């Protein structure tokens, strides 16, 4: 974990204008951002923010499973609700379906306002298929957290072995926190009674210099703002594009865009899950494109130490995209997602260093070796491709 990032160079303004034009979403000034690596840094920071809150806590997540960290979060949220704070928790009805029932009862009994996003009991199958994958915590409208981490013991530790998943999360202060809270309220109001929310006191601006763009995507058919964001990031890269994603299953257009980036002189590097993955089908669906990507000059790496769950896109020397979205069909076309684009050379450098550490625990694929993969794996890839819209 490095010191907070608070500076930006002039060279990022071109990228800023391109992203604003593509998404119609302006960057906001006056922010700081802190990277948090793995559960040993992420969970203490989030729990400290919850316990330090004095007015209100808004928390939403896709994954809320079981284990000691799940109990620790439930206890912290319950204690703050009993102390009189307004505590709201939104859980995705699919992603958090295995949460211990006693933790739900504990929170609700303490006064936590808990809602379920799109319960699975609905007869509207097209709604049940579209989930909220957003992972946002906002405390007192002062500090916000966003990234890939779920509330489960799989994320505890430092990614030392297969029992400790690799992930990153980010602490944000400043005007961009309003965008995170807006992403929470967007899903919160769908899951229950709608209210115009002015309960928390607005905090004073922070002394931060990182421009940030908060991009949230709502479920749709075929296209979302996250898809626009990812494609724009690929398109604006001039010399370096680094993609870190747990689930890499690009469509044909994105494969062509990545190869075209190489043709115009961009070093394109993709790091995704290797042997340790919780979605082999998604992995196979993406691997059907590997030969074309490798032929096109894209560097493909597979992380081997443990399950890689991080989601990052780094463009050139200053653009950093972070949040909940993977580079797969669900994130780009189906699920509710939220990402933040931060313009900071310091943060970019920090995340590149972390990426290089991850590369040391990864295998780099070669076109020759990939072309020699078995007939059976090729058939599995084709079959997985038939299910790509669900992955």
Helices and strands as residue ranges (DSSP letters): G 10-12, H 13-23, E 31-37, H 38-52, E 56-61, H 68-82, E 86-92, H 101-110, E 113-117, H 125-128, E 136-139, E 143-147, G 153-155, E 168-174, H 176-190, E 211-217, H 225-236, E 240-244, H 252-263, E 267-273, H 280-287, H 290-295, E 299-303, E 312-315, E 319-323, H 329-329, I 330-334, E 337-343, H 345-360, E 362-364, H 367-371, H 375-385, G 388-390
